[in-house]
Amino acid sequence: MVIPPPVRPPRITQFLKPYVLRMHFTNKYVSAQVIHTPTATVASSASSQEKALRSSLEIKRDVAAAAKIGKLLAERLLLKDIAAVSVHLKREQKYHGKVKAVIDSLRDAGVKLL
């Protein structure tokens, strides 16, 4: 069964940022995804659990892995012609460590942050 995306009134959608970056960190892995908010779908994602990255990463949860995830996500976003992304941080996430590594590698690869 396919669930259709939620329909938002046009008054709300004009204020939404179109693409939002969300990051998730566990004790084993790092993952990041960009969500298209008007349709509530995932535009692109990258994770240290992916088969292509497993062999190249020694430790899958440190700052270096987070930087590599950000670089890979930026490449995938630029292939889909998504040039600007807004960042959504959870309450416990601060611009430090892994979060900073992901955001800085996105910025260095050419993705504009709103």
C-alpha positions in Angstrom: 0.0 0.0 0.0 1.4 3.4 -1.0 0.7 6.3 1.3 0.5 9.6 -0.5 2.5 12.5 0.8 0.7 14.9 3.1 -1.0 17.8 1.3 -0.1 21.1 2.9 -2.0 24.4 2.3 -0.2 26.7 -0.1 0.1 29.3 2.6 2.4 27.1 4.6 4.5 25.7 1.6 5.6 29.2 0.6 7.5 29.5 3.9 9.1 26.0 3.9 12.7 25.6 2.9 12.6 23.2 -0.1 15.5 20.9 0.9 16.5 20.2 4.5 19.6 18.3 5.7 19.1 15.9 8.6 21.9 14.0 10.3 21.7 10.9 12.5 24.6 9.5 14.6 24.6 6.2 16.3 27.4 4.4 18.3 28.3 2.5 15.1 27.3 4.6 12.1 26.9 8.1 10.6 24.1 8.9 8.2 22.8 12.0 6.6 19.8 12.7 4.3 18.3 15.6 2.4 14.5 15.8 2.6 12.3 17.6 0.1 9.8 19.2 2.5 6.9 20.0 0.1 6.6 16.3 -0.9 8.1 14.8 2.3 10.4 12.5 0.3 14.1 11.8 0.6 16.0 13.6 -2.2 19.4 12.1 -1.4 21.1 10.2 1.4 24.5 8.8 2.4 25.5 6.5 5.2 28.6 4.8 6.5 26.6 1.5 6.3 26.7 1.5 2.5 28.7 -1.3 0.9 30.8 1.1 -1.2 32.0 2.9 1.8 32.6 0.0 4.2 35.9 -1.0 2.7 37.3 2.6 2.6 36.4 3.5 6.2 38.4 2.0 9.1 36.1 3.4 11.8 32.5 4.1 10.6 31.5 6.5 13.4 34.3 9.1 13.8 34.8 12.6 12.5 36.7 11.4 9.4 33.7 9.1 8.5 31.3 12.0 8.9 33.4 14.2 6.6 33.4 11.5 4.0 29.6 11.1 4.3 29.2 14.9 3.8 31.4 14.8 0.7 29.5 11.9 -0.8 26.2 13.5 -0.1 27.3 16.7 -1.7 28.4 14.9 -4.9 25.0 13.1 -5.0 23.1 16.5 -4.5 25.1 18.2 -7.2 24.3 15.3 -9.6 20.6 15.9 -9.0 21.0 19.7 -9.5 20.3 20.6 -5.8 22.6 23.5 -5.1 21.2 24.8 -1.8 20.2 23.1 1.4 19.0 24.3 4.8 20.3 22.6 7.9 18.0 21.2 10.6 19.8 20.4 13.9 18.1 18.5 16.7 18.1 20.0 20.1 21.1 18.0 21.3 23.2 18.6 18.2 25.6 21.4 18.3 27.8 22.8 15.5 30.8 20.8 16.7 32.6 17.5 15.9 30.7 15.2 13.5 28.0 17.7 12.8 30.6 20.3 11.8 32.5 17.8 9.7 29.4 16.9 7.7 28.3 20.6 7.2 31.9 21.8 6.3 32.4 19.0 3.8 29.1 19.9 2.1 30.1 23.5 2.0 33.6 22.7 0.6 32.1 20.5 -2.1 30.0 23.4 -3.4 26.6 23.0 -1.8 25.2 26.3 -0.5 23.8 26.3 3.0 20.7 28.4 3.8 
